[in-house]
Amino acid sequence: MRAAVPGAGTRRRPGWPRRRHRAPSRETALRATETIAAIAHLVSGIEYLLDETDRRNGGMGDYTPVPTRFTGRWRPARAVVALTGDARVSRALLVGWIGAAATLVAPGPRGVRAAAGVVLTGAHLLLHPRNVYGRDGSDQVALLTQGVSALARLHPRRPALVDACLWYVALQGALSYGMSGWAKTHGEAWRTGDAVVGVLRTRTYGHEGAWRLARRHPAVARLLGRSVVAVEALFPLAMVGPGRVLAPLAVASAAGFHLANARLMGLNRFLLAFPAMYPAVLYVTGRDDRPGDVPRDDLMVRVTALTGAAAVAGLAVARFGRSRSVRRPRPGERELLTSRGSAVRHRVTGTGADASAPLIVLENGLGASSDEWEWVRRHLPEDWPVVSYQRAGSGASTAAPGAAGGHDDRVTDDLRDLVTALRGSRPVVLVGHSIGGVLVSRAAGSGIPGLAAVVALDPTLREALLDTDDPSQRNLDRVVRSCTAATRWGLGALLEAAPTASELPAEVRGRVAAHTRDHATWVGAGHDLAAARWMARDRALFADPVPTLVACAEVTVEQEPRYEGLREAVLAAGAAGGFPTEFHVVPRATHGSLLHLDRHAHRVAGLVEQFVRRAGGLGAPVEPVLRGGR
């Protein structure tokens, strides 16, 4: 008689685990979590205590500028921050930090561990304001893990609370890896391996041997880059459904990733901080079948799922609300239907009392709002009519179906129709910022009626638009793609306008922020960027015989030497063609502050007014010029 063979008759998939791993006990998972996090805190605390270089006068951790960040905060909070800023107090807190961490590393009763966890978390929080520029990711993860572990220790007789805390740590780990991985997919640097080579060649995080290997063998760099993206982006799958059988593999892969980073990049504390979340991951993904244990409470994950669903719904509602806000007509706004079928929303300010005064038409930068010209508009002469508008497909302006491509003159055709409808008999001055400078240069050769002058403020360089390997252009592509994806999924609330936009008049800041967070803004930005590159390939910029003023920010010129070539080309074109050209640098200005800061906008408006008057823009328009490329 044949004996029965266990498992006979069942089908197994080679290499695929048949069942999930057994979860560690609740106490084991919690103790391992707080112990590993405590080791990370112990190492960092000793480093902070022994090396005070950064905390000395002028260092990255110098306390001197900290109080100014809290002047508007709650008075007791300011008092606490001032107290912890004292060098003796901060040393005492670090000693307590190290002592509490050492207590958690050593075996001890639960009550002592709870007290040590509270002390360690409190010391970390009190010392946090000293880091004006923030701590690194390992410190943040260690603080989060230690704080949640301390909370679980305070109520050891409530298993449901302990389980909720462990679920929180595990979900935070999945979110951290997942977001990091998916962020790397927006762009080609990690897929091509360029990011790996770039990081390894830096002085701070680089490794010469690994860099030389990656540079000599691009296939190795590509494999490493794609492996990093896969490990991080796919980590959350180990938390749900059938993917839970692979949780040990996901944890081991992530640990290997941090081990390699510690060896090659010197990120030693990351090797301790992030693995502190792994026991919680293994606990919540494993089989809950330990005899005698209280069953695991998975309420936290259900609450998280419901909260996530509510957040998604809220984001969708918020996106709809922002879209309506951006498209809501403003006082004085009108709509023009162009020959291309675009509906261009525009606004005219200024009294226009002088019939011979020029019509100033403002052309926005990439993804910019027409409200960003507010300071410039206010500083231009009151009797000059000033037109601001949104290009078709952006803001409240809509493009005709099928007219959103970037390989034609749709932008300049719409601009010409707008000028024709508004100018009457006035001379016209086109003023463009950033990529808007490229567009007005193109428009100069597209038959704009009554064109008297062209003004380009910090214009995008033609060489940069034509160079597919230009770092600024590659970064611009990544920004446009990332912002398009974020706003598509309702995450526009996470986007912020340019830092200098906070200096705009209060009444327009909200509209500028709403415009930045609107999905149509970034879809239109992608089309406009493609159009600008097509224009740059089609023919040279600033080559038409039209009076031309170029004004650049000092910071831009210092960072990009090729603007010297633009200056020479603009002035040479004027000298050869016999028409006025000028090139100015606005002192201490940045790309954004040219428009956003009152004093810089005042300077820009003055340059425009003076140039237009000198160039004969008041009553002496240049006849329309048509140059090839249509």
C-alpha positions in Angstrom: 0.0 0.0 0.0 1.5 3.4 -1.1 1.9 6.0 1.6 0.4 9.4 1.0 2.9 12.0 0.1 2.2 15.4 1.6 1.4 17.9 -1.1 1.0 15.3 -3.8 -1.5 16.2 -6.5 -1.1 20.0 -6.0 0.4 22.2 -8.7 3.2 24.5 -7.8 4.4 27.5 -9.8 8.2 27.3 -9.8 9.9 30.2 -8.0 6.6 31.6 -6.6 5.9 31.3 -2.9 2.8 29.2 -2.2 1.7 31.2 0.9 2.6 34.3 2.8 5.3 34.3 5.4 4.3 34.0 9.1 4.1 37.5 10.7 6.3 38.2 13.6 4.6 38.6 16.9 3.2 42.0 17.8 5.8 42.6 20.5 8.7 41.4 18.3 7.7 43.7 15.5 7.3 46.7 17.8 10.6 46.0 19.7 12.5 45.6 16.4 11.0 48.8 15.0 12.0 50.9 18.0 15.4 49.3 18.4 16.5 49.8 14.9 15.2 53.4 14.9 17.0 53.9 18.2 20.3 52.7 16.7 19.8 55.3 13.9 19.2 58.0 16.6 22.2 56.9 18.6 24.5 57.2 15.7 23.1 60.6 14.6 23.1 61.9 18.2 26.7 61.1 18.7 27.6 62.7 15.3 25.8 65.9 16.2 27.3 66.0 19.7 30.9 65.5 18.6 30.9 67.7 15.5 29.6 71.2 16.2 31.1 72.8 13.1 27.7 73.3 11.5 26.2 74.9 14.6 28.9 77.5 15.0 28.5 81.1 13.8 27.9 81.1 10.1 27.4 77.3 9.8 24.5 75.5 8.3 23.1 74.9 11.7 23.8 78.3 13.2 21.0 79.3 15.5 21.3 83.0 14.9 18.7 83.3 12.0 16.3 80.8 13.6 14.3 83.2 15.9 13.3 85.4 12.9 11.4 82.4 11.5 9.2 82.3 14.6 8.4 85.9 15.2 4.8 85.5 14.2 4.3 82.3 16.1 2.7 81.5 19.5 4.7 83.3 22.2 5.3 80.1 24.3 6.7 78.4 21.2 9.0 81.3 20.6 10.2 81.0 24.2 11.0 77.3 23.8 12.8 77.9 20.5 14.9 80.6 22.1 15.7 78.3 25.1 16.8 75.4 22.9 19.0 77.8 20.9 21.4 78.1 23.8 24.4 76.0 23.1 24.4 74.5 26.7 20.8 73.5 26.4 21.2 71.9 23.0 24.2 69.9 24.3 22.1 68.7 27.2 19.3 67.7 24.9 21.7 65.8 22.7 23.0 64.0 25.8 19.4 63.0 26.7 18.9 62.0 23.1 21.9 59.7 23.2 21.0 58.3 26.6 17.4 57.5 25.6 18.5 55.9 22.4 21.0 53.7 24.2 18.3 52.7 26.6 16.1 51.5 23.7 18.9 49.6 22.1 19.5 47.6 25.3 16.9 45.1 26.6 14.6 46.6 29.2 11.1 46.5 30.6 8.2 48.0 28.6 7.7 51.0 31.0 11.3 52.1 30.7 11.2 51.7 26.9 8.1 53.8 26.8 9.7 56.6 28.9 12.9 56.5 26.7 10.9 56.7 23.5 9.1 59.8 24.8 12.3 61.4 25.8 14.0 60.6 22.5 11.1 61.9 20.5 10.8 65.1 22.6 14.6 65.9 22.3 14.4 65.4 18.5 11.5 67.7 18.2 13.0 70.4 20.4 16.2 70.4 18.4 14.5 70.5 15.1 14.2 74.3 14.8 17.9 74.6 14.9 18.1 73.1 11.5 17.2 76.0 9.3 17.6 74.0 6.1 16.0 70.8 7.6 17.4 67.5 8.4 18.1 64.7 6.0 15.6 62.0 5.1 17.1 59.4 7.5 16.5 61.8 10.5 12.9 62.4 9.4 12.1 58.7 9.0 13.8 57.8 12.4 11.8 60.5 14.1 8.5 59.3 12.6 9.2 55.7 13.4 10.4 56.4 17.0 7.5 58.7 17.8 4.9 56.2 16.6 6.7 53.4 18.5 6.6 55.5 21.7 2.9 56.1 21.2 2.3 52.4 21.0 4.4 51.8 24.2 2.2 54.2 26.1 -0.8 51.9 25.8 0.7 48.3 25.8 -2.7 46.8 26.9 -4.4 48.0 23.8 -3.3 45.7 20.9 -5.5 47.6 18.5 -3.6 50.8 19.1 -0.3 49.0 18.7 -1.5 47.4 15.4 -2.6 50.8 14.2 0.8 52.2 14.9 2.6 49.4 13.1 0.2 49.8 10.1 1.0 53.5 10.0 4.8 52.8 9.9 4.3 50.2 7.2 2.1 52.4 5.1 4.5 55.3 5.5 7.3 53.1 4.3 5.3 52.0 1.2 4.4 55.6 0.5 8.0 56.8 0.9 9.4 54.2 -1.5 6.5 54.4 -4.0 6.5 58.2 -4.3 10.3 58.2 -4.7 10.1 55.6 -7.4 7.3 57.1 -9.4 8.9 60.5 -9.2 11.9 59.0 -11.0 9.8 57.8 -13.9 9.0 61.4 -15.0 12.0 61.9 -17.2 14.6 59.7 -18.9 17.6 60.2 -16.6 17.0 57.1 -14.5 15.9 54.9 -17.5 19.0 55.9 -19.5 21.3 55.6 -16.5 22.4 59.3 -16.7 21.1 59.9 -13.2 23.3 57.1 -11.8 26.4 58.5 -13.6 25.6 62.0 -12.5 25.2 61.1 -8.8 28.3 59.0 -8.7 30.5 61.8 -10.2 29.6 64.4 -7.5 32.0 65.2 -4.7 29.4 64.9 -1.9 27.8 61.6 -2.8 30.1 60.2 -5.5 32.4 57.2 -5.8 35.2 57.5 -8.3 35.5 53.8 -9.0 31.8 53.2 -9.4 31.5 56.3 -11.6 34.3 55.1 -13.9 32.6 51.7 -14.2 29.2 53.3 -15.0 30.7 55.7 -17.5 32.6 52.9 -19.3 29.6 50.6 -19.4 26.4 52.4 -20.1 24.4 49.2 -20.0 25.4 48.7 -16.3 24.3 52.3 -15.5 21.0 51.7 -17.3 20.4 48.4 -15.3 21.2 50.1 -12.0 19.0 53.1 -12.8 16.0 50.9 -13.8 16.6 48.6 -10.8 16.4 51.5 -8.4 13.1 52.7 -10.0 11.7 49.2 -9.9 12.6 48.5 -6.3 11.1 51.8 -5.1 8.0 52.1 -7.4 6.9 48.5 -7.0 7.4 48.4 -3.2 3.8 49.3 -2.4 2.5 46.3 -4.3 4.0 44.1 -1.5 1.3 45.6 0.8 -1.8 44.5 -1.1 -3.4 41.3 -2.3 -1.3 38.6 -3.8 1.7 40.9 -3.7 2.0 40.3 0.0 3.7 36.9 -0.6 6.6 39.0 -2.0 7.0 41.3 1.0 10.2 39.6 2.2 11.7 40.0 -1.2 10.7 43.7 -1.4 12.2 44.3 2.0 15.4 42.5 1.1 15.7 44.4 -2.2 15.2 47.7 -0.4 17.8 46.8 2.2 20.2 45.9 -0.5 19.6 49.3 -2.1 20.4 51.1 1.1 23.5 48.9 1.7 24.8 49.9 -1.8 24.1 53.6 -1.0 26.0 53.3 2.3 29.0 51.8 0.5 29.0 54.0 -2.6 27.4 57.3 -1.5 28.2 57.4 2.2 24.5 57.4 3.3 25.2 55.3 6.3 22.3 56.5 8.5 19.8 55.6 5.7 20.9 52.0 6.2 19.6 52.2 9.8 16.6 54.6 9.5 14.6 53.0 6.6 15.0 49.4 7.7 13.4 50.4 11.0 10.1 50.3 9.0 10.7 46.7 7.7 9.5 44.8 10.8 6.2 46.7 10.6 5.9 45.8 6.9 6.5 42.1 7.6 4.1 42.2 10.5 1.1 43.6 8.5 1.7 41.5 5.4 2.3 38.2 7.0 -0.1 35.4 8.1 -1.7 36.2 11.4 -1.9 32.7 12.8 0.2 32.6 15.9 -1.6 30.6 18.5 -2.4 32.5 21.7 -1.9 36.0 20.2 -4.7 38.5 20.0 -5.7 38.6 16.3 -4.2 41.5 14.3 -6.5 44.5 14.0 -6.5 45.7 10.4 -8.9 48.6 10.9 -6.1 51.1 10.1 -5.8 49.9 6.6 -9.5 50.1 6.0 -9.6 53.6 7.4 -6.7 54.6 5.2 -8.4 53.2 2.1 -11.6 55.2 2.9 -9.6 58.3 3.7 -7.7 57.8 0.4 -11.0 57.5 -1.5 -12.3 60.6 0.1 -9.1 62.5 -0.7 -9.3 61.4 -4.4 -12.9 62.7 -4.5 -11.8 65.9 -2.8 -9.0 66.4 -5.2 -11.4 66.0 -8.1 -13.7 68.6 -6.7 -10.8 70.9 -6.0 -9.6 70.5 -9.6 -13.0 71.4 -10.9 -13.2 74.4 -8.6 -9.8 75.7 -9.7 -10.7 75.2 -13.3 -13.9 77.2 -12.9 -12.0 79.9 -10.9 -9.4 80.3 -13.7 -12.1 80.5 -16.4 -14.4 82.8 -14.6 -14.6 86.2 -16.5 -13.0 89.1 -14.8 -14.2 92.7 -15.0 -13.1 94.2 -18.3 -12.2 91.0 -19.9 -13.4 90.2 -23.4 -13.1 87.3 -25.8 -11.9 87.3 -29.4 -12.6 84.5 -31.8 -9.5 84.3 -34.1 -9.2 83.1 -37.7 -7.8 79.9 -36.3 -10.9 79.3 -34.3 -9.3 80.1 -30.9 -11.2 82.0 -28.3 -8.7 84.4 -26.8 -9.6 86.0 -23.5 -7.9 89.4 -23.1 -8.1 92.6 -21.1 -7.1 96.2 -22.0 -6.0 98.7 -19.3 -4.9 102.3 -19.5 -7.0 105.3 -20.4 -5.9 105.4 -24.1 -6.6 109.1 -24.0 -3.8 109.8 -26.4 -4.8 108.5 -29.8 -1.1 108.4 -30.9 0.0 106.4 -27.8 1.3 102.9 -28.7 -0.6 99.8 -28.0 1.5 97.6 -25.6 0.8 93.9 -26.0 2.2 91.6 -23.2 3.2 88.1 -24.1 3.4 85.7 -21.1 6.2 83.3 -20.3 5.8 79.5 -20.3 2.8 78.5 -18.2 2.6 82.0 -16.8 -0.5 84.0 -15.9 -1.3 87.4 -17.5 -1.7 88.7 -13.9 2.1 88.4 -13.4 2.5 91.6 -15.4 0.5 93.6 -12.8 3.5 95.7 -11.5 4.8 96.4 -15.1 1.3 97.4 -16.2 1.0 99.8 -13.3 4.3 101.5 -14.0 3.7 102.1 -17.7 2.2 105.5 -18.7 -1.5 105.7 -17.8 -2.6 106.9 -21.3 -0.9 103.9 -23.0 -3.4 101.1 -23.7 -1.9 97.8 -22.4 -3.2 94.4 -23.6 -2.7 91.3 -21.5 -4.1 87.9 -22.6 -3.7 84.2 -22.2 -2.6 82.1 -25.2 -5.1 79.7 -26.6 -5.3 76.5 -24.5 -4.2 78.3 -21.3 -6.3 79.9 -18.6 -9.7 81.1 -19.9 -8.6 81.0 -23.6 -9.5 77.9 -25.5 -7.9 76.5 -28.6 -9.9 75.3 -31.6 -10.2 71.4 -31.8 -7.1 70.0 -33.5 -5.2 73.3 -33.2 -3.1 72.4 -30.2 -0.1 71.2 -32.1 3.3 72.9 -31.7 4.5 72.8 -35.3 2.7 75.8 -36.8 2.3 79.6 -36.4 -1.0 79.3 -34.4 0.4 81.5 -31.6 1.5 84.3 -33.9 -1.6 84.1 -36.0 -3.8 84.5 -32.9 -1.6 87.4 -31.8 -1.9 89.1 -35.2 -5.7 88.8 -35.1 -5.7 90.2 -31.6 -3.6 93.2 -32.6 -5.7 93.8 -35.7 -8.9 93.9 -33.7 -7.5 96.3 -31.0 -4.9 98.7 -32.5 -7.0 101.0 -34.6 -4.3 103.3 -36.0 -1.9 103.0 -33.1 1.7 101.8 -33.3 2.2 98.4 -31.6 4.8 97.3 -29.2 5.1 93.6 -28.4 6.6 92.8 -25.0 7.4 89.2 -24.1 9.0 87.5 -21.0 11.0 84.3 -21.1 9.6 82.1 -23.9 7.2 85.0 -24.7 10.4 86.8 -25.9 10.8 84.0 -28.5 7.2 84.4 -29.6 7.3 88.1 -30.1 10.5 87.8 -32.0 8.8 85.3 -34.3 5.8 87.6 -34.6 8.0 90.4 -35.8 8.3 88.6 -39.1 4.7 87.5 -39.3 3.0 90.6 -40.5 1.8 92.2 -37.2 0.1 95.4 -38.4 1.6 98.7 -37.1 4.5 97.0 -35.4 6.8 99.7 -33.9 9.1 97.8 -31.6 9.8 94.4 -29.9 10.8 94.0 -26.3 12.2 90.7 -25.0 12.6 90.3 -21.2 15.0 87.5 -20.2 14.2 85.7 -23.5 14.8 81.9 -23.8 17.9 81.4 -25.8 17.6 79.9 -29.3 20.7 77.8 -28.7 19.0 76.2 -25.6 15.8 75.5 -27.5 17.7 73.7 -30.3 20.0 71.8 -27.9 18.1 68.6 -26.8 20.9 67.9 -24.3 20.8 71.3 -22.7 20.4 70.7 -19.0 18.0 73.7 -18.6 15.8 72.4 -21.4 15.8 68.8 -20.1 14.8 70.1 -16.7 12.1 72.2 -18.2 10.7 69.2 -20.0 10.6 67.2 -16.7 8.9 70.1 -15.0 6.2 70.4 -17.7 5.6 66.6 -17.7 5.5 66.3 -14.0 3.2 69.3 -13.5 0.9 68.0 -16.3 0.6 64.6 -14.6 0.1 66.1 -11.2 -2.6 68.4 -12.2 -4.3 65.7 -14.3 -4.7 63.6 -11.2 -5.9 66.5 -9.1 -2.7 67.2 -7.3 -2.4 70.8 -8.4 -2.8 71.9 -4.8 0.7 70.7 -4.2 2.1 73.1 -6.8 3.4 76.5 -5.9 3.9 79.5 -8.0 7.4 80.9 -8.5 8.8 82.0 -5.1 9.0 85.7 -6.2 5.2 85.6 -7.1 4.5 86.2 -3.4 5.8 89.8 -4.1 3.0 90.5 -6.6 0.1 92.7 -5.5 -2.1 90.9 -3.0 -5.2 91.1 -5.3 -3.6 89.0 -8.0 -1.7 86.4 -6.0 -4.7 84.1 -5.6 -5.4 84.1 -9.4 -1.7 83.4 -10.2 -1.7 80.5 -7.7 -4.9 79.1 -9.2 -3.5 79.4 -12.7 -0.3 77.5 -11.7 -2.4 74.7 -10.3 -4.8 74.4 -13.3 -4.3 71.4 -15.6 -4.9 73.4 -18.8 -2.0 75.6 -17.9 0.5 72.8 -18.2 -1.1 71.2 -21.2 -0.8 74.6 -22.9 2.7 75.0 -21.7 3.7 71.7 -23.4 2.2 72.9 -26.7 3.8 76.4 -26.4 7.2 74.8 -25.7 6.9 72.7 -28.8 5.9 75.7 -30.8 8.9 77.8 -29.6 11.3 75.0 -30.5 9.8 74.7 -34.0 10.2 78.5 -34.3 13.8 78.3 -33.2 14.5 75.6 -35.8 12.7 77.4 -38.5 14.9 80.6 -38.5 17.0 82.9 -36.4 15.4 85.1 -33.7 15.7 88.8 -33.4 16.8 89.1 -37.0 13.9 91.2 -38.5 14.5 94.9 -39.1 12.3 96.0 -36.1 13.5 98.2 -33.2 14.4 95.7 -30.6 15.1 96.0 -26.8 16.4 93.0 -24.8 16.5 93.4 -21.0 17.9 90.5 -19.0 18.2 89.8 -15.3 21.6 90.1 -13.8 21.4 86.7 -12.2 20.4 85.1 -15.5 23.3 86.7 -17.4 25.8 85.6 -14.7 24.6 82.0 -14.8 24.4 81.7 -18.6 27.4 83.1 -20.6 25.6 82.6 -23.9 23.6 85.7 -23.3 26.7 87.7 -24.3 26.3 86.1 -27.7 22.7 87.3 -27.8 23.8 90.8 -26.9 26.3 90.9 -29.7 23.8 89.4 -32.2 21.0 91.9 -31.3 23.3 94.9 -31.5 25.0 93.7 -34.7 21.6 93.2 -36.4 20.6 96.8 -35.5 23.9 98.2 -36.8 23.7 96.3 -40.1 20.0 97.0 -40.7 20.0 100.6 -39.5 17.3 100.2 -36.8 17.5 100.9 -33.1 18.6 98.0 -30.8 19.5 98.0 -27.1 20.6 95.4 -24.6 20.2 96.1 -20.9 20.9 94.1 -17.7 18.6 94.8 -14.7 20.9 94.8 -11.5 20.2 92.1 -8.8 17.1 90.8 -10.7 16.3 87.2 -11.3 14.2 85.7 -14.1 11.0 85.9 -12.1 11.7 89.1 -10.2 11.8 91.1 -13.4 8.0 91.0 -13.3 7.2 90.1 -9.7 9.2 92.6 -7.7 7.9 96.2 -7.7 11.3 97.8 -8.0 12.5 95.5 -10.8 9.2 95.9 -12.7 9.5 99.7 -12.3 12.9 99.5 -13.9 11.6 97.3 -16.7 8.6 99.6 -17.4 11.0 102.6 -17.5 13.2 100.8 -20.0 10.2 100.0 -22.2 8.9 103.6 -22.1 12.3 105.2 -22.8 13.1 102.8 -25.7 9.7 103.2 -27.4 10.0 107.0 -27.2 13.6 106.9 -28.6 12.7 104.4 -31.3 9.9 106.7 -32.6 7.1 104.3 -31.4 4.8 107.3 -30.8 3.3 107.8 -34.2 6.0 106.2 -36.3 5.1 102.5 -36.7 7.2 100.2 -38.8 5.5 98.7 -41.8 4.6 95.0 -41.5 7.5 92.7 -42.4 7.0 89.2 -43.7 9.9 86.8 -43.4 9.9 83.2 -44.4 9.0 80.2 -42.3 5.2 80.3 -42.7 
